[in-house]
């Protein structure tokens, strides 16, 4: 009985894996077909055919983070900011002397 159960479990998992692989392959084929239709339309209308590209350079996320940090959006906790008092930016550090 345990052997039959383990065999059925393995067969079920194999079938689930094959169904998942077939679904991923169908999505891939559909996306490729859409891209070929788009490329044919671009060639037909005289436009340049450009590939689908996601521009994600290694510095893009860092630049976005720095841009957001400099924007200083409105605080989501205005009462806590009011209780903390007004913060002034530090202009210069005076307690450190260079050697």
C-alpha positions in Angstrom: 0.0 0.0 0.0 2.7 2.6 0.8 4.5 1.7 -2.4 1.3 2.3 -4.4 0.7 5.6 -2.6 4.3 6.9 -3.2 4.0 5.8 -6.9 0.7 7.7 -7.3 2.2 10.7 -5.5 5.2 10.8 -7.8 3.0 10.3 -10.9 0.8 13.2 -9.7 3.8 15.5 -9.1 5.2 14.5 -12.5 1.9 15.4 -14.2 1.7 18.7 -12.3 5.3 19.5 -13.4 4.5 18.7 -17.0 1.3 20.8 -16.9 3.3 23.7 -15.5 6.0 23.4 -18.1 3.4 23.3 -20.9 1.7 26.4 -19.5 5.1 28.3 -19.4 5.8 27.1 -22.9 2.4 28.3 -24.2 2.9 31.7 -22.6 6.4 31.9 -24.2 5.0 31.0 -27.6 2.2 33.5 -27.3 4.6 36.3 -26.4 6.9 35.4 -29.3 3.9 35.4 -31.7 2.8 38.8 -30.4 6.3 40.1 -30.9 6.5 38.7 -34.4 3.1 40.4 -35.3 4.4 43.6 -33.8 7.7 43.4 -35.8 5.7 42.6 -39.0 3.5 45.6 -38.4 6.5 47.8 -37.8 8.1 46.6 -41.1 4.9 47.1 -43.0 4.4 50.7 -41.8 8.1 51.6 -42.2 8.9 52.0 -38.5 12.1 50.6 -37.0 11.7 47.3 -35.2 12.9 47.6 -31.7 13.3 44.7 -29.3 11.5 44.5 -25.9 14.1 45.8 -23.5 13.9 46.6 -19.8 16.5 49.2 -19.1 17.7 48.4 -15.6 21.3 49.6 -15.1 23.0 48.9 -11.8 23.0 52.6 -10.9 19.3 53.2 -11.8 17.9 52.1 -8.4 20.5 54.0 -6.5 19.8 57.2 -8.5 16.1 56.8 -7.9 16.6 56.3 -4.2 18.8 59.4 -4.0 16.3 61.5 -6.0 13.4 60.4 -3.7 15.5 61.2 -0.6 16.3 64.7 -1.8 12.6 65.4 -2.6 11.7 65.3 1.1 8.0 64.4 0.8 5.5 65.4 3.5 5.7 63.4 6.6 3.3 60.5 7.2 3.4 61.2 10.9 2.9 64.9 11.4 2.1 64.7 15.1 5.4 62.8 15.8 7.3 65.4 13.8 5.7 68.2 15.7 6.6 66.6 19.1 10.2 66.1 18.1 10.7 69.7 17.3 12.2 71.4 14.3 15.3 69.8 13.0 17.9 72.0 11.5 20.4 70.6 9.0 23.9 70.2 10.3 26.1 72.8 8.5 29.4 71.8 9.8 30.9 69.4 12.3 33.1 71.3 14.7 34.1 68.7 17.3 36.5 66.8 15.0 39.9 68.1 14.3 41.9 66.7 11.4 45.4 65.5 12.1 
